[in-house]
Every structure is written in structure tokens, then in C-alpha cells.
């Protein structure tokens, strides 16, 4: 046993050093999206490729394989969800998958990611898909090779999915998404047929951007994001970057006449950040200090953005504060009016600005298209046409250009294929968690109205955050809520809000 | 010859990869000073230690030694200042010195640097030397070991100096500084005896910090800093960070009622940045894309800060712009009044805010004290007393606390021992370069008044920037100006300004 324990400790040290190096990769990526001048792009691709190769070598090194074998007896006789057993199980999974990826391929992916992202940003700004086309082709070619390298017989897309949502498959997602799509479309039709409209114009009054930044910061701090262990900066496409639980970077973007967009982006990213800050720092480097899945991650961001941020209680607390922060901009507006405005349901072109009902329709479109790109049933050159055709069918309107069409999202440019479905999984999990939290904690909205967000955050920390990857996502949800993942709480939540806002 | 050429090309590739990794170290350090939350400090020390060890291994690897030997014939028959010969000479020097430093010691230094710096920042903020004391002790202990490892018989302090100013020694510096100190003291006495005073109060009117940031950015851009290849951010102790010629990061700090402090900090760092942007990017990783010495580096920052930024012509151009940027703050002030105010000579506690005459007295004090700390003639616990005693003797006034005394500078906390004297070398070189540029280019001040800074920048680029480490510093100055380094141009420059401002 002594030998096993020694190996276990050595393994922890090795994992910690790998995480330390990966944290540097995270900083390079964060900086690229926030502060790097254009002239730094070439060097940055080299820096990322260099470190990605080193990280990949560490992750797949035979030394890890030996330590895992030698440490295995240390888990025996312990509960499968004990720290030791969970660490060894998940570290074994990571090693097995890492060993299938040659370090040179990891370097190639990091370099391509950096260059393709720059091309995407330029293409989006110029609304010119041709600039991005060759890079999208290269990226899907590489991700196909990546998926093939990971695959043990399953389709490459499923092999990639496994990185984001362990245990999930395209077929499993289709089985979930199909009925959900039907219910959401039916709800949307009822809302549109109601003839009622929401007046959101008063919420577009100009708010100075500096004050928006300060307000986003104070609101996310109130939700529980700890700025002693994190930051908030500007970016083009909001994201949350993790170095370690003590150093979590939120980002948002602001526009003077679209206060709500930047504000909800900040709430969304704060949900991610609160999760990361809730992981056990003393287990840094191990799978226990790593998020369970991207679906679970999105459940935390969508929960704070939508279940919390679009609730009436939330605005009872924050509207008076917004009045102080933006003198004049919220005059004559009541919390009920904000509640209705932020829950307006209407088809729109941009996913991140979409309402909760149509949001998932944006995801289903991307889910289908990225599968087609992976199987080469869709050629990259044909993406804008396929996007617009499919969008028009789903939303009854056609993007005016590719910037509000297939160029709007950063994901594919940085090789995130199989990531989009986790947003809808996140919505499903979020509603289910919120539903259970409400039953456990009583009047959540009343607490929000009093500015009390700690009970919810602590409930999430205990049920979700502190576990890291101790349980697979479906089991984590079942343990937290008492039921396996189900779309019903999401649909009930959306029906309830539609009833309140549209009387349907 | 083919074999030598192949080795030379392999060497270039190796050096480039090392520089790429070092650029990541630079980013980690830059981020630590600008954006990192407090909770990130522990991880950051690990990240820096990890990469510092890898960089040190690359720099001292036997592969480099072999490549240098194999490539040597490639330099033969070429001029000593040809690209190839200069690269091989300086790369050999770097390798020989790197080989003396064990990678573990480099890791230790990086970790200590990160932690000692955090302790220094806290000590300075709390004005409590006790917080920093143990870290200063550890840092000088480590730098002594570092100097001993580098030394080939010379005192450890000289071995460290060699990193900042190749070819320079403490004895050489004393020979230069002694007479300079005498002349500066005599000038200061004459100024004080003149009985004239300068009214700088109107320049302390409040200026909003956002507008200061924007103004610093536009002024540094006008001087020639290219924001397509660089950035400007806030920090506690201004510095310039180099990733590559395409990614140079300036920093400054601002206070509402001290516009000039933040502005001159920005000009100073822009001088550094313009130098780095002027290095030949196509030689990235080689000594040709590396600054000649810290003294030469400081000559560029001090030149832009003082010879340019404190000239009357400069303010003829920028005062009207400051009036637009800060409505009301510069009403009723003429360029001549700004010129006098920014050239006020008066003893003060803070080096970075000191005038050009007393500035060097601040340096001489640090130069003496850091030598005493290295030889252990001065114990770290006795530093505040020694500082204050020496300061009082030199300046006729005593710091009220250690934050305006021995805690004011970041340098020792990050292991920069032997760095301070390069500031005075920079002042000496700057005046000599400016003197020659004026003779070559004609009426520089007239050009500044018209907003024309490109001729000076291009002159510097041709004489200094583009050469990197092709020549050692003294030779570079002699080639650029026609004379070996001399303090005379600096003294003439200061005499001239004293005559104009104080009539002495």
C-alpha cells in the first residue's frame, strides 16, 4: 500500500504541474481576447503551439501511465465517489484520451486556433465570409482528424462530444432535442398568436460605458463572484477564463444603447466564474478541481443569467441601484416593466442576445450544421447558404449579412465542435436545479428582492461546485435534484414566464 | 561550410523558440503587474518558476553549445559586425553565462521574485518595512549566489552588472559617477542660491483620469509608439514589457491632481517601447533583436522623457492639445510657464518624480546601498536607517516613512540588483545622443513645436535601435555620436536649462 500511496502523491504533483502549465495557456488565450495588440498575433500562435505541445506531452507521458497503475491499489476498498477513487478514475480517463493525441497535433491545433480566430474576427468585422472560409475548412479538417484519433469506433463527432459532455452522444442529444424543439415551437406560436407585445424601448436609453462596467462589476459581486480571486475585462466575444480557483477572468462587452446585452453577458460569465471559484482549490490539478462537464458549466451561467437575472425579484433589488448608477436612464420604469422587457420573446439573429424560448432554436441549427460539416455532407463554402436557409425556416426571417449569420460565434474558429449542444443541456439542467433549489430554500424571488443571493450560491456550491468531476453529469444532476435530467422543468419555467408576460 | 550554415540555421530556430517561451514569461510578469487578482499570486509564482526553469534549460542546453561550435566557421571571413558574426559572438556569450546558472536556481529566482514583489507591494502600501524585510534578505542572498555563480573572479556585484551593462564594472561606474556627483551638487547649490522659484501650482489642477489615459496614448503615439504593435495599461510602478517587436506593453499610473507624473511616466516608457519596436523583427530571438544594454535602453526612455518631453518646443505643440483634452485645467498657462514648471529643480523623495539634476543623486544613493547589501556590509534590517541617513545628507531632508524612502522602488524586490546605475548611464547617453542628433538634424525644438517627431525617431532607429547587440554599448555610442561616452553633454544640457529657468 505504501508504494501505491507514494505513486498517488507523485501523480498529484504531476497533475498539478500540468495544470500550472495549462493555466499559462489560459492566460495566453485570455490576453489574446482582451489586450493583445494586432501585431502580437504571429508570436501568440507560436507561444500557444509551443505550450500546447508541452502540455500534451505531459498529459500523455508514459510516466503518468505508470503512476496510474502503481497508484491503483490506493483506490481499492474506498467508495467509488471518494476523492481518491474519483481522482484515479478520471485521471485514467484523461490519460487514455490524451495518449491518443500526438503532441504535434496538439501544437498544430493551438496554432491553427490562434490564426483561425484572428481570421474569424476580421471576417466578422468586415462581414466577409470569404476571409474565414479557408480557416473554417482547415479547422474542421483538423477536428475531424482529432475526433478520429480519439474515436474507439464511434463517429468522430461523438468522440469530440465526449470532451464536453462525458457519456453523451449525438443520438442521445437528438432524442432530447427533438421533442424539446416541438414544444418550444408550439410555445413560440402561442406567444406570437397572443397579439401582445412588450415595450422594451425605455431600456435602450444611453448608459455611459464606464458606468456599465462598474455596475456589472457590483452586480456580479453581489451574486457571489469574488473579485479578490477574479477580474472583469472587455472583449469582443464574452467568455470566462480559468487559471485556478484563485484567478478567474470574466469578460463582457458593452454598447451605450444596449445596457442589457452587456449586463446579461456579465451575469452569464459570472455564473461560470462562480462555479470555477467554487471548485476545491486544495485539489488543484486533479479532476476534483475541474468542472464536471460543459453542460453543467452552462447550467451555472444560464441559471444566473436567466433564472436569476430575468426574475422579477432580481429587478426589484437591482432597478433602484441602476437608477443611481445611470441617472435619468431608468426614470419612470417599474421593476415589472423591466421583468416584461427582459422576458420578451421574439425571433432575432444573434444567439447571445436571444430570449430563453428561441435561444435553443439557435442551438439546434448549429448542432445540425456542425455535424454536417464534420461528415462533409456540408462543404464549408456552402455554410452561409445552408445557415440562411435553415435560419429562415426556423425563424421566419433571413440574416442581412454573415456577421449576423454564420460568422456571429467564435466557437468554430477556435475548434470548439460539439460545444454548442451543451448550451441547451445547460438550460435544461439550470431549470431543473433552480426548481429543486426553490423547493429546498423556499421563496427565492423574495430573497433576490432583498439582495440575498448567498443561499442559492451556497446551495449550488454544496450540490454542484464542490464535486468537480466526482460524478458524471447525469448522476450529478440526479443527486442534486432527486431526478434524472429532464426537459420538463425548463418547459414549465418557460410556460410560467410566458403566462406572466403574454397571458398565454 | 554547408554544415556550419545548417548549424547556424538550427541555432536561429532554437533561439527563436527560447525567445517565444521567454515572451510567455514576460506576459506572466506583465499580467502580474497589471491585471492579476490577489488570489492569483500563489499560482503565478508556480507558473513563473516552471517556465523560468524551462527557459534556463533551453538557454544552457548542451545542444546550443554544439550548435555554436558547429556554426562558428560560418562567421569566419565575415566582418565582426556582420549579422552572422555578431549573432554568434553574442549567442556564445549568452550561452557561456547561462551555463553557469543551474535551472533550479532560475526557478527559485522566478518564484522568489513573484512572492517578494507581492510582499514589497503590501509593505509599501502599508508603509511597513517589516513586511518586506525577510524577502529583501532572501532576495539579496539569492542574488549573491547568482552573482557568485556567474563570476569568473570578479566581485558578484560586477558579475550582475554585466547582465545590464556589458563591459561595465562598479569601479568604472564610480569613476564616472564621482565627478558627475560633484558637478551636479555644485549646480544644485547655484540653483538654490539663485533665490528664484518656479510656480508649478497651476499644473496641479485636477484632470480626469480617463482623459489622462487618452492623452498619454495620443502623445506617445505622436512620438512614434505604434499601437498596432503595443498597448498602454495602468499599473502601480510603471514599466515597459517586451514580448516581441510586434507586442510591446507600456504601463503608467495616474493621479487626478498630478497630471505631469503620469504623463512623464508614459513618455518614459514610450521611449523604451519605441526602442523595442525598432529592433529588427526578422531577427527575433537573436541578439540582434535584443536591446544593447540597460543603459542604452534607459537612454531612449530618458531622452523622450526629458530631452524631448521637457523641452519648450514639445509644450508649444502639446499645450494646446492638453487644453482641448482637459477643459479649463490649462487656462491662462503659456508654454513657457509649463517649460519652467517641468524643469523645476528641487530635492524630493521620489526618484521617478525627481527633476533631472537631483535624479542622479537618487541613483548614487541606491548604487552605494545595493553594493553594501551585496557585500553584507549593510544588513537588510539596517536599510531604512542607512537610507534615511544617506538621503538626509544628500538632500537635506528626511523621508517621513519608508514608502517615500527605501520602499519606493520595485527593483530590489524583483531581484534587479545592479540595475539602478543604468539610469544615470542612460541620462549620460541620452544627452550625448540628443546633442549629436541636434547637430545632424538642425532645429529639433522647432520640429517638436510643429509636432514633427519622426526625424528624431528615425535618426535613433538608424543609429541605435536597428543594431540590437551588434556593438557593445560604449562602441554603439561612439559610432552614433562620434565620441566615447562622456558626462559633458549631460552637464551642458543641465547648465543650459538652469540658465533658462533660474538665470544661473
Contacts between the chains, C-beta under 8 A, distances in Angstrom:
chain1	res1	chain2	res2	distance
A	17	B	50	6.6
A	20	B	43	6.8
A	20	B	46	4.8
A	20	B	47	5.6
A	20	B	50	5.5
A	21	B	47	7.8
A	21	B	50	6.3
A	23	B	43	6.0
A	23	B	47	6.1
A	24	B	24	6.3
A	24	B	28	6.7
A	24	B	47	5.2
A	24	B	50	7.9
A	24	B	51	6.8
A	27	B	27	6.7
A	27	B	28	6.7
A	27	B	31	6.2
A	27	B	47	7.9
A	28	B	24	6.6
A	28	B	27	6.7
A	31	B	27	6.1
A	31	B	31	7.0
A	35	B	35	7.8
A	35	B	231	5.8
A	35	B	233	7.1
A	35	B	249	8.0
A	36	B	231	7.8
A	36	B	247	6.5
A	37	B	227	6.6
A	37	B	228	6.2
A	37	B	229	5.6
A	37	B	230	5.4
A	37	B	231	5.4
A	37	B	246	7.4
A	37	B	247	5.8
A	37	B	248	8.0
A	38	B	228	5.4
A	38	B	229	7.6
A	39	B	226	7.5
A	39	B	228	5.4
A	39	B	229	3.3
A	39	B	230	7.3
A	39	B	245	7.8
A	39	B	246	3.3
A	39	B	247	5.8
A	40	B	229	7.5
A	40	B	243	6.2
A	40	B	244	7.0
A	40	B	246	5.5
A	40	B	247	3.2
A	41	B	246	7.8
A	42	B	246	6.6
A	43	B	20	6.7
A	43	B	23	6.0
A	43	B	243	6.1
A	43	B	244	4.5
A	43	B	246	6.2
A	43	B	247	5.9
A	43	B	284	7.8
A	44	B	247	7.7
A	46	B	20	4.8
A	47	B	20	5.5
A	47	B	21	7.8
A	47	B	23	6.1
A	47	B	24	5.2
A	47	B	27	7.9
A	50	B	17	6.6
A	50	B	20	5.6
A	50	B	21	6.3
A	50	B	24	7.9
A	51	B	24	6.8
A	54	B	54	7.8
A	210	B	210	7.1
A	226	B	39	7.5
A	227	B	37	6.6
A	228	B	37	6.2
A	228	B	38	5.3
A	228	B	39	5.4
A	229	B	37	5.6
A	229	B	38	7.6
A	229	B	39	3.3
A	229	B	40	7.5
A	230	B	37	5.4
A	230	B	39	7.3
A	231	B	35	5.8
A	231	B	36	7.8
A	231	B	37	5.4
A	233	B	35	7.1
A	243	B	40	6.2
A	243	B	43	6.0
A	244	B	40	7.1
A	244	B	43	4.5
A	245	B	39	7.8
A	246	B	37	7.4
A	246	B	39	3.3
A	246	B	40	5.5
A	246	B	41	7.8
A	246	B	42	6.6
A	246	B	43	6.2
A	247	B	36	6.6
A	247	B	37	5.8
A	247	B	39	5.8
A	247	B	40	3.2
A	247	B	43	5.9
A	247	B	44	7.6
A	284	B	43	7.9
